[in-house]
Amino acid sequence: MFKKCFIFIFLAIFSLGLGAQELKDDLTRLQSGEDVNVLYRNEASFGIFAHSAGGFGLAYRRGQHVTGMRKRMFEIEAQNFKHPKEIKSVNQNAPNAKGYIYGKLNSVLLIRSGVGYQNVIYQKSDKKSVEIRCSYFLGATLAFAKPVYLEVHHTDAYSGMPIITTERYVPGSYNDTIDNVLGKASFFKGMDKTKIYPAAYAKLALSFEYADRFNGIKAIETGAVVDIYPYAIPMMAHNKKQEVLVSLYIKFVWGKKWF
């Protein structure tokens, strides 16, 4: 009887030891980013992207699994936006003239915040493979339109001496002639005159995730964004105000996953 009890206790302790060792091994594998056949329910990532509207942007996303192949996502991002007809001009008659965009009314910064879903099209099978995912988002956009100010050459009416003033660009005015403009004023000039234009946006994206750790995120994403404004943004003189802004982008993404 004593011998049977001893064997039973020994086997129980041995089994617990194996279980603890297996748990320890799983934790080690998790920390090293290996696949342990578990679902990382949460993720967060940062991205930097270039877009067809002539600039760059920054992005942050937070995601959570709804099912094994589908995530609910929240994102916030910021980017500049340039009108396709922006062309840099320089007053060739002034030796120290700086470049500026002729006819540009406002510099535009877009801030977007939205929610959406990401679906896995092709799931990663090992560290060396690539996971393909499709995402779509809907949300709100705020466009910050800051007026453009110029350094303008004048001749004093009394002394006949040249003077330089900083003026807001006005179509059809004295500063609407390139021969009178010495260049763009400081970007910070006119910050207090910034107007905000609200909008709605929609985004469709395709991403390729290639991280060598199952708890990490490295991806390349490409997609299209459409911003629709109820009140059009004045961007360029002698052109229609922009009610719909469309841009294509490519984004590089880094992040991590956890339970």
Steps between C-alpha positions, in 0.01 A plus 500: 500500500778741594683412178193582287451833679865588446476423127179705469656802676816471292304491174287798608807709586668392179192601295483839671866551427449419133201736486696780663790441261266506200343823628845650547597394148182655357567826683855504365373438149240776540760750615720413202207546262465137398168345399339311792163457328330778695314812389647841580176691555646854504739698286629855457706646218654819367549588136658755270364542150551686175194602301410619153397846627866593521613433854530270802291398798511325837251241628408303813271196519356290780336167419320214672392164364128443450561155355818314415514658153337837563600805708322816602736794448524861620734743325616860515729660246629836377618607156545811289311546174613687189292606204606321177550836325755631751811617313796668665580849366791741552524869418792504257533879528586493871850368588404363842150378419372179659275241345125501559187342353329750272125515565507292818240620750542257790736234633292198602558244777259206537431317828296180465347275764295194415401141566496200272575133455794301378450156344769241435503383137803273530621396846868479589610136545854559632745779576627521145160532332288807433148568625268689265223712653225729373374797707229760472431805717238770541547809713527875539758741361597847615679713241704790641536766229765762582513808274813554290700816572757652264791740520413777256714776349360856505637846422438766763275770353687783673866402502502271198696243706420127476322342797402140571169409663349170610150460358233237467470387140187649337405410141483804273695722741848654476654178637334290226778605259818293513723803434390651833555189715832416667386163631296320761493642853559290814271196525391615845370830365121486492456214749234703680300521174477121459154365416374148569295309243326180621457202267435126482746251355508145368808283455572168331839335552700186432793410726780243497626400847849344505628519862738220607332486845141388551453768767645775280365704210691607191291577197474690176155642430359668193156649447274789407329766713207723408412808711161661434438858623158665541682838489762505225860595582649799309847379402599673175386829347338483157400135570187343643490441874572141599196306626649156444865417573635168372844356569685173457767399749764249596574448869770327707365359826665382825331371815439219747232250609399384846225311683 
